[in-house]
Every structure is written in structure tokens, then in C-alpha cells.
Amino acid sequence: MAVIDDPGAAEVSLDPVRARLLAELAEPGSATTLAQKVGLTRQKVNYHLRELERHGLVELVEERRKGNFTERVLRATAVSYVISPSVLAAVEPDPARSRDRLSARWLLAVAARLVRDVGELIAGAAKARKRLATFAIDGEVRFASAADRAAFAEELSGAVASLISKYHDESAAGGRAHRIVVAVHPTVRREGES
């Protein structure tokens, strides 16, 4: 997975044809093979591939001599991409602008910050050729009532606060601060899901 933090790369990746080419390039391919799959001419596919390559979204795997021309075989630089909110820096969501922890907008701002921060950490770890230590919990709980949901949130807040007070050491020499994000929101059901 790669996080796109360049506005130009974000714009290029959002074009429907280019997004389809990125998906097809999970496996290496050439303009000729891609043209057949997406129903465009090789020249049009080449144009789109050059733009994707210029923004670092695809990379050259090999070049093959085919008659009078050289066939370039490319692949996507990642299996999937996430666009960082920093791409729209002037209007990027900021949790500090609204402290209503029960609002969906605040949750979305926190999630946007999470995407931005983890994207930067992934890029830094890749540059340093180090692994990035992270941890996440993802689950689903079904509440019988709004009162149960509120009680759960209260108990969860207390448990997290207790763990923080137990392990937080402001004076730890060489210690490193970590951000904790816990979110509860209704599960989105998509067509075909039970």
C-alpha cells in the first residue's frame, strides 16, 4: 500500500482510465496488453502510462525488443493507494477545529490525521529502510440500545485512560510518544452484505 501525498499524483490517480490501468498493473503489463484489456488504443494507453510513471505510480520492470520498437513492461508501485488529506492542505480536516468528540465530523478529522500521519511514517520508514511498528484493533459490536452504546463508550474511555496512566512515562529517556485512536461508529452495510 502506498499513500499519495503529492497533489499531482493524486489528480493523475483519480482519472478513471488511469485508476483502471493501475489496477491492471498489479501484474506487470505493456501498453499493448493493457490496450486490449481496457479497450483503448496502444497510443492512448502509452500516454496514460507516461503520466502515471511521471508521478511514481508505475515503474519500469523490463524493456523488450519487438521488431522496430521497444516494448516497455510496467507495474504499479503498490497494490493499493490511499490519498493523504495533506493533498488538500488548505482545507485538510483538523481535529483541533472542533472538539465535539461525539460528532461524525470530528471522527472524520481524526481519521484524516491518522491517514496523513501514518502515510508520513510509512514514507520515512521506507526511506530509512526500517520497519514501522504499529498496532490496530478492528472489530464490531452490536448494541441493544443507545444506552448500551453510551455505557460501552464510557467504560471503554475509562479502560483506555487507565492503561494510559499505567504506561505513560513523561520522563522516559529515549521514550517515544505514540498516538492512540479509538473510534466507534455504525457499521456501513453495502449491497450484498448481510
Z-matrix of the N, CA and C atoms (Angstrom, degrees):
N
C 1 1.440
C 2 1.527 1 108.23
N 3 1.317 2 115.22 1 139.89
C 4 1.456 3 120.43 2 177.02
C 5 1.525 4 109.03 3 -126.07
N 6 1.318 5 115.11 4 146.17
C 7 1.462 6 121.29 5 177.19
C 8 1.521 7 107.49 6 -103.92
N 9 1.320 8 115.73 7 122.60
C 10 1.464 9 121.38 8 179.48
C 11 1.514 10 108.15 9 -87.73
N 12 1.340 11 116.30 10 118.02
C 13 1.460 12 119.76 11 -179.85
C 14 1.527 13 112.61 12 -120.07
N 15 1.314 14 116.43 13 9.58
C 16 1.457 15 122.27 14 177.61
C 17 1.524 16 108.95 15 -105.57
N 18 1.347 17 118.27 16 125.23
C 19 1.467 18 119.75 17 -178.50
C 20 1.524 19 114.12 18 -56.27
N 21 1.329 20 117.57 19 -38.66
C 22 1.460 21 121.10 20 179.02
C 23 1.518 22 111.81 21 -64.02
N 24 1.320 23 116.57 22 -43.56
C 25 1.463 24 120.86 23 178.55
C 26 1.525 25 110.48 24 -65.94
N 27 1.328 26 116.74 25 -37.39
C 28 1.465 27 120.17 26 177.84
C 29 1.521 28 110.49 27 -63.16
N 30 1.315 29 116.23 28 -45.00
C 31 1.465 30 120.51 29 179.92
C 32 1.528 31 111.11 30 -61.26
N 33 1.321 32 115.47 31 -44.89
C 34 1.470 33 120.63 32 -179.69
C 35 1.527 34 110.11 33 -63.13
N 36 1.328 35 117.65 34 -41.88
C 37 1.468 36 120.66 35 -175.82
C 38 1.519 37 112.88 36 -71.60
N 39 1.331 38 117.42 37 -22.88
C 40 1.460 39 120.78 38 -177.22
C 41 1.529 40 113.51 39 -82.84
N 42 1.332 41 117.60 40 -11.75
C 43 1.457 42 120.17 41 175.74
C 44 1.529 43 107.68 42 -65.01
N 45 1.341 44 118.79 43 129.03
C 46 1.470 45 120.72 44 -175.66
C 47 1.529 46 114.62 45 -57.54
N 48 1.321 47 117.80 46 -38.82
C 49 1.473 48 120.34 47 179.24
C 50 1.528 49 109.45 48 -66.73
N 51 1.307 50 116.37 49 -45.22
C 52 1.474 51 119.75 50 -178.81
C 53 1.521 52 111.51 51 -67.53
N 54 1.323 53 116.68 52 -36.66
C 55 1.468 54 119.42 53 176.78
C 56 1.529 55 109.54 54 -62.72
N 57 1.306 56 117.28 55 -40.13
C 58 1.473 57 121.04 56 177.91
C 59 1.532 58 110.36 57 -64.61
N 60 1.344 59 116.78 58 -41.58
C 61 1.468 60 120.06 59 177.90
C 62 1.523 61 110.69 60 -62.82
N 63 1.341 62 117.03 61 -41.43
C 64 1.469 63 120.05 62 177.18
C 65 1.526 64 110.48 63 -59.16
N 66 1.319 65 116.81 64 -43.19
C 67 1.467 66 120.51 65 179.25
C 68 1.527 67 110.77 66 -62.98
N 69 1.326 68 116.44 67 -42.91
C 70 1.470 69 120.43 68 179.93
C 71 1.527 70 111.34 69 -66.14
N 72 1.345 71 116.29 70 -29.04
C 73 1.469 72 119.93 71 -176.18
C 74 1.529 73 113.26 72 -86.48
N 75 1.325 74 116.56 73 18.08
C 76 1.463 75 118.81 74 168.48
C 77 1.529 76 107.81 75 -61.42
N 78 1.333 77 114.65 76 -31.01
C 79 1.469 78 122.41 77 171.47
C 80 1.522 79 106.74 78 -110.31
N 81 1.330 80 118.76 79 138.78
C 82 1.470 81 120.07 80 -178.32
C 83 1.525 82 112.55 81 -54.57
N 84 1.325 83 115.03 82 144.26
C 85 1.454 84 120.51 83 179.24
C 86 1.516 85 111.07 84 -157.34
N 87 1.314 86 115.42 85 165.53
C 88 1.460 87 121.65 86 178.55
C 89 1.522 88 108.83 87 -111.40
N 90 1.316 89 116.46 88 169.92
C 91 1.461 90 120.78 89 177.50
C 92 1.520 91 110.65 90 -58.50
N 93 1.317 92 116.86 91 -37.05
C 94 1.464 93 120.74 92 -179.11
C 95 1.529 94 111.20 93 -65.03
N 96 1.328 95 117.07 94 -48.86
C 97 1.468 96 119.38 95 -179.16
C 98 1.528 97 111.09 96 -67.84
N 99 1.327 98 117.06 97 -36.68
C 100 1.464 99 120.57 98 179.38
C 101 1.519 100 111.59 99 -69.30
N 102 1.324 101 117.38 100 -37.54
C 103 1.465 102 121.23 101 -179.93
C 104 1.524 103 110.14 102 -57.35
N 105 1.317 104 116.82 103 -41.54
C 106 1.467 105 120.99 104 178.84
C 107 1.526 106 111.33 105 -64.84
N 108 1.331 107 117.16 106 -38.49
C 109 1.466 108 121.48 107 -177.13
C 110 1.526 109 112.67 108 -73.13
N 111 1.337 110 116.71 109 -37.78
C 112 1.468 111 119.31 110 -174.37
C 113 1.524 112 113.71 111 -101.19
N 114 1.338 113 117.13 112 -4.06
C 115 1.459 114 120.33 113 176.03
C 116 1.517 115 115.08 114 73.56
N 117 1.321 116 116.86 115 33.00
C 118 1.467 117 122.49 116 175.46
C 119 1.523 118 109.41 117 -120.90
N 120 1.323 119 116.16 118 166.65
C 121 1.460 120 119.23 119 175.86
C 122 1.527 121 109.17 120 -72.71
N 123 1.307 122 115.73 121 156.66
C 124 1.466 123 120.65 122 178.01
C 125 1.518 124 110.62 123 -59.53
N 126 1.339 125 117.61 124 -37.63
C 127 1.456 126 121.68 125 -179.02
C 128 1.540 127 110.90 126 -63.79
N 129 1.329 128 116.50 127 -42.69
C 130 1.477 129 119.81 128 178.82
C 131 1.527 130 110.48 129 -66.02
N 132 1.323 131 116.11 130 -41.86
C 133 1.459 132 119.80 131 178.66
C 134 1.527 133 109.61 132 -62.62
N 135 1.344 134 117.25 133 -43.00
C 136 1.464 135 120.86 134 177.56
C 137 1.524 136 111.60 135 -57.46
N 138 1.320 137 116.58 136 -42.52
C 139 1.467 138 121.38 137 178.62
C 140 1.531 139 109.94 138 -58.05
N 141 1.323 140 116.33 139 -49.57
C 142 1.467 141 120.22 140 -179.04
C 143 1.528 142 111.46 141 -65.83
N 144 1.324 143 117.26 142 -38.02
C 145 1.464 144 120.41 143 179.01
C 146 1.524 145 111.71 144 -64.98
N 147 1.324 146 116.85 145 -37.96
C 148 1.475 147 119.93 146 177.90
C 149 1.530 148 110.31 147 -62.15
N 150 1.336 149 116.43 148 -40.36
C 151 1.467 150 119.82 149 178.70
C 152 1.529 151 110.97 150 -66.10
N 153 1.314 152 116.84 151 -43.26
C 154 1.467 153 120.26 152 177.79
C 155 1.529 154 110.97 153 -63.23
N 156 1.323 155 116.30 154 -39.94
C 157 1.466 156 120.58 155 179.88
C 158 1.528 157 110.64 156 -68.42
N 159 1.318 158 116.64 157 -39.85
C 160 1.472 159 121.10 158 -179.99
C 161 1.532 160 111.75 159 -59.81
N 162 1.324 161 116.00 160 -29.21
C 163 1.466 162 120.65 161 -179.48
C 164 1.528 163 112.87 162 -100.33
N 165 1.323 164 117.42 163 11.10
C 166 1.462 165 121.38 164 174.28
C 167 1.515 166 115.01 165 74.88
N 168 1.324 167 117.59 166 18.93
C 169 1.464 168 120.48 167 -179.22
C 170 1.523 169 112.45 168 -91.34
N 171 1.320 170 117.48 169 -20.08
C 172 1.464 171 122.15 170 172.37
C 173 1.526 172 107.90 171 -131.98
N 174 1.328 173 115.50 172 157.15
C 175 1.464 174 120.32 173 -179.14
C 176 1.521 175 109.79 174 -136.46
N 177 1.322 176 114.49 175 154.03
C 178 1.454 177 121.85 176 179.15
C 179 1.523 178 109.67 177 -73.84
N 180 1.344 179 115.93 178 130.30
C 181 1.461 180 121.67 179 176.93
C 182 1.524 181 109.52 180 -99.02
N 183 1.343 182 115.25 181 -46.40
C 184 1.462 183 119.91 182 178.13
C 185 1.522 184 110.12 183 -162.97
N 186 1.307 185 114.67 184 163.75
C 187 1.463 186 121.54 185 173.80
C 188 1.518 187 107.52 186 -120.60
N 189 1.350 188 115.66 187 134.69
C 190 1.465 189 121.34 188 -179.11
C 191 1.524 190 108.42 189 -122.47
N 192 1.299 191 115.37 190 135.58
C 193 1.469 192 120.50 191 176.35
C 194 1.526 193 108.26 192 -80.31
N 195 1.332 194 117.11 193 123.65
C 196 1.479 195 122.69 194 179.20
C 197 1.513 196 107.63 195 -130.47
N 198 1.316 197 117.90 196 97.73
C 199 1.461 198 121.15 197 -179.53
C 200 1.512 199 111.07 198 61.18
N 201 1.350 200 116.41 199 -121.19
C 202 1.472 201 121.03 200 -177.57
C 203 1.527 202 113.73 201 -85.25
N 204 1.309 203 118.10 202 -6.64
C 205 1.460 204 117.57 203 -175.79
C 206 1.526 205 111.20 204 -130.60
N 207 1.312 206 113.73 205 165.97
C 208 1.458 207 121.09 206 178.67
C 209 1.524 208 107.98 207 -104.25
N 210 1.312 209 115.92 208 123.73
C 211 1.460 210 121.33 209 177.96
C 212 1.524 211 108.31 210 -88.08
N 213 1.312 212 115.39 211 126.65
C 214 1.465 213 121.19 212 178.78
C 215 1.523 214 109.10 213 -97.64
N 216 1.320 215 116.59 214 126.63
C 217 1.461 216 121.86 215 177.93
C 218 1.529 217 107.00 216 -104.83
N 219 1.340 218 114.21 217 124.61
C 220 1.463 219 121.07 218 -175.94
C 221 1.516 220 110.64 219 -120.89
N 222 1.341 221 115.81 220 164.86
C 223 1.468 222 121.39 221 171.56
C 224 1.524 223 108.04 222 -146.66
N 225 1.309 224 115.15 223 156.25
C 226 1.467 225 120.81 224 177.08
C 227 1.526 226 108.83 225 -66.06
N 228 1.309 227 116.73 226 146.20
C 229 1.466 228 120.83 227 -179.98
C 230 1.524 229 112.00 228 -77.45
N 231 1.340 230 116.76 229 -8.66
C 232 1.466 231 121.14 230 176.80
C 233 1.527 232 108.39 231 -151.48
N 234 1.307 233 116.20 232 161.93
C 235 1.458 234 121.11 233 177.26
C 236 1.526 235 109.88 234 -79.24
N 237 1.329 236 116.15 235 -32.46
C 238 1.461 237 120.74 236 178.35
C 239 1.525 238 109.16 237 -145.92
N 240 1.326 239 115.05 238 160.53
C 241 1.459 240 121.59 239 -176.20
C 242 1.524 241 109.80 240 -132.80
N 243 1.325 242 115.13 241 148.08
C 244 1.456 243 123.08 242 172.89
C 245 1.519 244 106.20 243 -127.71
N 246 1.319 245 116.63 244 135.84
C 247 1.463 246 119.90 245 178.34
C 248 1.521 247 108.78 246 -92.93
N 249 1.318 248 115.61 247 122.62
C 250 1.461 249 121.18 248 -179.81
C 251 1.520 250 110.62 249 -69.80
N 252 1.325 251 117.57 250 140.91
C 253 1.461 252 120.49 251 174.77
C 254 1.530 253 112.54 252 -60.55
N 255 1.324 254 117.95 253 -18.50
C 256 1.463 255 120.80 254 179.08
C 257 1.524 256 111.79 255 -64.75
N 258 1.338 257 117.21 256 -16.40
C 259 1.464 258 121.33 257 176.66
C 260 1.533 259 109.72 258 -59.83
N 261 1.316 260 115.83 259 -33.67
C 262 1.473 261 121.69 260 177.75
C 263 1.532 262 108.97 261 -108.46
N 264 1.317 263 116.49 262 53.61
C 265 1.457 264 122.25 263 -171.77
C 266 1.530 265 113.76 264 -49.35
N 267 1.321 266 117.97 265 -39.91
C 268 1.465 267 120.45 266 -176.62
C 269 1.525 268 111.92 267 -65.59
N 270 1.316 269 117.98 268 -26.64
C 271 1.463 270 121.08 269 -178.56
C 272 1.532 271 111.84 270 -123.60
N 273 1.323 272 116.34 271 18.38
C 274 1.460 273 121.51 272 179.83
C 275 1.533 274 109.93 273 -60.92
N 276 1.337 275 117.75 274 135.15
C 277 1.465 276 119.80 275 178.09
C 278 1.526 277 111.21 276 -60.46
N 279 1.317 278 116.71 277 140.06
C 280 1.464 279 122.04 278 -178.79
C 281 1.520 280 108.76 279 -132.44
N 282 1.341 281 117.98 280 115.76
C 283 1.470 282 120.14 281 -179.58
C 284 1.528 283 113.08 282 -59.20
N 285 1.329 284 117.89 283 -25.33
C 286 1.468 285 120.69 284 -178.99
C 287 1.531 286 112.31 285 -68.59
N 288 1.329 287 117.24 286 -20.02
C 289 1.468 288 120.16 287 -179.39
C 290 1.521 289 112.15 288 -73.42
N 291 1.322 290 117.06 289 -23.23
C 292 1.470 291 121.05 290 -178.93
C 293 1.515 292 107.62 291 -145.30
N 294 1.306 293 115.55 292 122.41
C 295 1.469 294 119.44 293 -178.18
C 296 1.526 295 112.67 294 -101.68
N 297 1.322 296 117.73 295 15.10
C 298 1.457 297 121.30 296 179.23
C 299 1.522 298 108.59 297 -76.57
N 300 1.316 299 116.70 298 91.64
C 301 1.464 300 122.16 299 -174.64
C 302 1.525 301 113.42 300 -66.01
N 303 1.313 302 117.21 301 -9.46
C 304 1.459 303 120.18 302 178.52
C 305 1.526 304 112.02 303 -97.50
N 306 1.335 305 116.79 304 -0.46
C 307 1.460 306 119.03 305 -178.49
C 308 1.527 307 110.99 306 -91.00
N 309 1.319 308 115.07 307 146.16
C 310 1.464 309 120.77 308 177.00
C 311 1.526 310 110.30 309 -65.64
N 312 1.323 311 117.69 310 -33.07
C 313 1.469 312 120.58 311 179.54
C 314 1.529 313 111.35 312 -64.45
N 315 1.332 314 116.83 313 -39.73
C 316 1.456 315 119.84 314 178.50
C 317 1.529 316 109.76 315 -65.97
N 318 1.337 317 116.54 316 -42.61
C 319 1.462 318 120.56 317 177.99
C 320 1.529 319 110.79 318 -60.05
N 321 1.315 320 116.61 319 -42.38
C 322 1.462 321 120.61 320 178.99
C 323 1.532 322 111.07 321 -65.08
N 324 1.332 323 117.49 322 -38.45
C 325 1.466 324 121.02 323 177.43
C 326 1.535 325 110.78 324 -64.64
N 327 1.329 326 116.59 325 -40.38
C 328 1.470 327 120.51 326 177.26
C 329 1.530 328 109.80 327 -64.76
N 330 1.329 329 116.86 328 -42.81
C 331 1.469 330 120.46 329 178.76
C 332 1.525 331 111.03 330 -63.73
N 333 1.320 332 116.71 331 -38.85
C 334 1.467 333 120.44 332 178.03
C 335 1.523 334 110.24 333 -63.35
N 336 1.340 335 116.36 334 -42.99
C 337 1.470 336 119.79 335 177.78
C 338 1.523 337 110.00 336 -62.49
N 339 1.336 338 117.05 337 -39.10
C 340 1.462 339 121.19 338 178.41
C 341 1.525 340 111.03 339 -60.91
N 342 1.324 341 117.31 340 -45.90
C 343 1.466 342 121.21 341 178.75
C 344 1.534 343 109.78 342 -61.71
N 345 1.327 344 117.06 343 -47.11
C 346 1.463 345 120.89 344 -179.77
C 347 1.532 346 111.58 345 -60.36
N 348 1.334 347 116.28 346 -50.31
C 349 1.462 348 120.62 347 -176.64
C 350 1.527 349 112.45 348 -64.67
N 351 1.320 350 116.76 349 -46.53
C 352 1.471 351 119.43 350 -178.96
C 353 1.527 352 109.86 351 -66.92
N 354 1.330 353 117.40 352 -34.96
C 355 1.464 354 120.11 353 174.94
C 356 1.518 355 111.69 354 -59.48
N 357 1.334 356 116.17 355 -45.24
C 358 1.469 357 120.00 356 177.88
C 359 1.527 358 111.04 357 -64.13
N 360 1.336 359 116.64 358 -40.27
C 361 1.464 360 120.04 359 178.96
C 362 1.529 361 111.92 360 -65.08
N 363 1.334 362 116.82 361 -40.03
C 364 1.474 363 120.71 362 177.62
C 365 1.519 364 110.20 363 -62.05
N 366 1.337 365 116.20 364 -45.30
C 367 1.470 366 119.85 365 179.96
C 368 1.528 367 110.67 366 -62.90
N 369 1.330 368 117.23 367 -43.34
C 370 1.466 369 120.75 368 179.17
C 371 1.519 370 112.25 369 -64.53
N 372 1.326 371 116.34 370 -41.53
C 373 1.469 372 119.89 371 179.32
C 374 1.525 373 110.65 372 -65.87
N 375 1.328 374 116.54 373 -39.29
C 376 1.469 375 119.67 374 178.77
C 377 1.523 376 110.51 375 -64.76
N 378 1.323 377 115.91 376 -42.54
C 379 1.469 378 119.94 377 179.61
C 380 1.532 379 111.25 378 -63.33
N 381 1.335 380 116.42 379 -38.89
C 382 1.465 381 121.45 380 179.65
C 383 1.528 382 112.22 381 -84.16
N 384 1.341 383 115.87 382 -4.31
C 385 1.471 384 122.09 383 -177.47
C 386 1.527 385 111.78 384 55.56
N 387 1.343 386 113.21 385 47.13
C 388 1.459 387 120.26 386 178.54
C 389 1.517 388 108.43 387 -126.69
N 390 1.313 389 115.24 388 157.91
C 391 1.467 390 120.43 389 174.77
C 392 1.511 391 109.17 390 -80.39
N 393 1.303 392 115.52 391 152.34
C 394 1.455 393 121.86 392 178.72
C 395 1.517 394 108.50 393 -106.95
N 396 1.329 395 116.77 394 119.35
C 397 1.462 396 121.20 395 -179.34
C 398 1.526 397 109.18 396 -84.07
N 399 1.321 398 116.37 397 117.19
C 400 1.457 399 121.92 398 176.77
C 401 1.523 400 108.56 399 -138.10
N 402 1.310 401 115.53 400 170.36
C 403 1.457 402 121.45 401 178.81
C 404 1.517 403 107.62 402 -152.61
N 405 1.314 404 117.34 403 139.32
C 406 1.459 405 120.87 404 177.07
C 407 1.517 406 109.61 405 -145.96
N 408 1.306 407 114.99 406 151.07
C 409 1.455 408 121.59 407 174.18
C 410 1.522 409 106.37 408 -121.95
N 411 1.312 410 116.26 409 133.63
C 412 1.457 411 121.06 410 177.45
C 413 1.513 412 107.09 411 -133.69
N 414 1.302 413 116.96 412 126.22
C 415 1.450 414 119.90 413 -179.00
C 416 1.515 415 110.42 414 -154.99
N 417 1.301 416 114.89 415 -178.96
C 418 1.456 417 120.15 416 178.90
C 419 1.517 418 108.39 417 -137.66
N 420 1.306 419 116.17 418 138.62
C 421 1.458 420 121.93 419 177.26
C 422 1.531 421 107.64 420 -132.96
N 423 1.314 422 116.25 421 139.71
C 424 1.472 423 121.27 422 -179.94
C 425 1.529 424 107.75 423 -108.13
N 426 1.328 425 116.12 424 117.90
C 427 1.453 426 121.40 425 -178.97
C 428 1.523 427 110.06 426 -93.32
N 429 1.310 428 116.21 427 140.90
C 430 1.465 429 121.17 428 177.98
C 431 1.527 430 111.15 429 -75.67
N 432 1.339 431 116.03 430 -26.31
C 433 1.463 432 118.87 431 -176.91
C 434 1.521 433 110.47 432 -155.54
N 435 1.326 434 115.93 433 166.58
C 436 1.466 435 121.43 434 175.93
C 437 1.520 436 109.87 435 -63.17
N 438 1.344 437 117.32 436 -34.01
C 439 1.463 438 120.93 437 178.60
C 440 1.527 439 110.38 438 -64.42
N 441 1.337 440 117.31 439 -40.36
C 442 1.471 441 120.79 440 176.69
C 443 1.526 442 110.65 441 -63.65
N 444 1.340 443 116.06 442 -40.77
C 445 1.472 444 119.50 443 178.57
C 446 1.527 445 110.22 444 -62.19
N 447 1.316 446 117.35 445 -43.73
C 448 1.466 447 121.51 446 179.55
C 449 1.529 448 110.76 447 -64.22
N 450 1.336 449 117.41 448 -41.32
C 451 1.469 450 120.88 449 178.54
C 452 1.524 451 110.59 450 -64.68
N 453 1.340 452 116.41 451 -40.91
C 454 1.462 453 120.81 452 177.36
C 455 1.531 454 110.31 453 -60.00
N 456 1.335 455 116.47 454 -47.60
C 457 1.471 456 120.98 455 -179.66
C 458 1.526 457 110.49 456 -59.67
N 459 1.322 458 116.62 457 -41.46
C 460 1.474 459 121.34 458 179.26
C 461 1.526 460 110.79 459 -63.63
N 462 1.330 461 116.11 460 -46.62
C 463 1.462 462 120.48 461 -179.13
C 464 1.527 463 111.54 462 -67.28
N 465 1.320 464 116.68 463 -40.43
C 466 1.459 465 120.94 464 178.02
C 467 1.531 466 110.27 465 -63.14
N 468 1.322 467 116.91 466 -43.60
C 469 1.471 468 120.88 467 177.97
C 470 1.521 469 110.93 468 -58.90
N 471 1.320 470 116.31 469 -43.63
C 472 1.467 471 120.67 470 179.25
C 473 1.515 472 111.96 471 -64.12
N 474 1.342 473 116.55 472 -42.93
C 475 1.465 474 120.40 473 -179.54
C 476 1.528 475 111.21 474 -64.29
N 477 1.343 476 116.49 475 -42.76
C 478 1.467 477 120.29 476 179.55
C 479 1.533 478 109.93 477 -66.59
N 480 1.322 479 117.01 478 -43.40
C 481 1.476 480 120.56 479 178.74
C 482 1.523 481 110.53 480 -60.87
N 483 1.327 482 117.35 481 -39.51
C 484 1.460 483 121.62 482 178.71
C 485 1.526 484 111.24 483 -64.19
N 486 1.340 485 116.71 484 -43.64
C 487 1.465 486 120.42 485 178.12
C 488 1.524 487 111.57 486 -64.97
N 489 1.321 488 116.14 487 -40.47
C 490 1.466 489 119.35 488 178.62
C 491 1.525 490 110.34 489 -62.04
N 492 1.321 491 117.55 490 -46.52
C 493 1.468 492 119.40 491 -178.67
C 494 1.529 493 111.01 492 -65.89
N 495 1.330 494 117.18 493 -29.61
C 496 1.461 495 120.27 494 179.51
C 497 1.530 496 112.08 495 -72.19
N 498 1.340 497 117.57 496 -39.55
C 499 1.461 498 120.63 497 -171.76
C 500 1.524 499 115.09 498 -105.02
N 501 1.308 500 118.82 499 -17.93
C 502 1.465 501 120.56 500 -178.00
C 503 1.525 502 109.73 501 -69.69
N 504 1.326 503 116.69 502 128.23
C 505 1.468 504 121.74 503 178.00
C 506 1.518 505 107.93 504 -132.52
N 507 1.315 506 115.52 505 95.53
C 508 1.468 507 122.27 506 -177.26
C 509 1.525 508 111.88 507 -59.88
N 510 1.340 509 117.10 508 -28.71
C 511 1.472 510 119.94 509 -175.33
C 512 1.525 511 113.50 510 -98.18
N 513 1.318 512 118.57 511 9.10
C 514 1.468 513 121.14 512 -177.74
C 515 1.529 514 110.43 513 -64.90
N 516 1.332 515 115.79 514 114.66
C 517 1.465 516 120.43 515 178.23
C 518 1.528 517 108.45 516 -65.44
N 519 1.323 518 116.66 517 126.49
C 520 1.454 519 120.90 518 -179.98
C 521 1.525 520 113.73 519 76.58
N 522 1.325 521 116.64 520 4.92
C 523 1.461 522 119.71 521 178.48
C 524 1.526 523 110.85 522 -69.24
N 525 1.300 524 116.10 523 159.90
C 526 1.459 525 120.29 524 179.91
C 527 1.521 526 109.15 525 -129.34
N 528 1.319 527 115.79 526 129.43
C 529 1.460 528 121.00 527 179.25
C 530 1.528 529 110.08 528 -71.89
N 531 1.307 530 115.59 529 143.76
C 532 1.464 531 122.55 530 177.16
C 533 1.527 532 108.67 531 -126.96
N 534 1.324 533 116.54 532 143.60
C 535 1.462 534 121.41 533 177.43
C 536 1.518 535 108.46 534 -92.01
N 537 1.322 536 115.80 535 139.94
C 538 1.459 537 122.20 536 177.19
C 539 1.517 538 107.52 537 -115.15
N 540 1.322 539 116.46 538 128.51
C 541 1.457 540 122.01 539 177.14
C 542 1.525 541 107.22 540 -126.09
N 543 1.306 542 116.10 541 121.74
C 544 1.458 543 121.83 542 174.91
C 545 1.518 544 106.12 543 -124.05
N 546 1.310 545 117.17 544 128.42
C 547 1.456 546 120.68 545 -177.36
C 548 1.523 547 110.10 546 -131.55
N 549 1.306 548 115.52 547 143.61
C 550 1.452 549 121.89 548 173.47
C 551 1.525 550 106.42 549 -129.81
N 552 1.323 551 115.94 550 122.97
C 553 1.468 552 120.51 551 177.72
C 554 1.523 553 108.38 552 -148.18
N 555 1.328 554 116.87 553 157.58
C 556 1.463 555 118.55 554 178.15
C 557 1.531 556 110.84 555 -59.12
N 558 1.314 557 116.19 556 144.34
C 559 1.461 558 121.40 557 177.01
C 560 1.528 559 109.39 558 -72.88
N 561 1.309 560 116.09 559 134.62
C 562 1.456 561 121.36 560 177.46
C 563 1.525 562 107.50 561 -86.15
N 564 1.294 563 116.08 562 125.74
C 565 1.455 564 121.28 563 176.85
C 566 1.524 565 108.04 564 -101.51
N 567 1.320 566 115.22 565 125.38
C 568 1.467 567 120.66 566 178.80
C 569 1.507 568 109.72 567 -102.95
N 570 1.309 569 115.84 568 159.64
C 571 1.453 570 121.13 569 -179.69
C 572 1.527 571 110.41 570 -52.84
N 573 1.326 572 116.21 571 132.14
C 574 1.451 573 121.06 572 178.64
C 575 1.511 574 113.91 573 92.22
N 576 1.348 575 118.41 574 -11.54
C 577 1.464 576 121.35 575 178.03
C 578 1.520 577 108.77 576 -91.85
N 579 1.333 578 115.16 577 146.46
C 580 1.471 579 117.84 578 178.91
C 581 1.502 580 111.68 579 -93.23
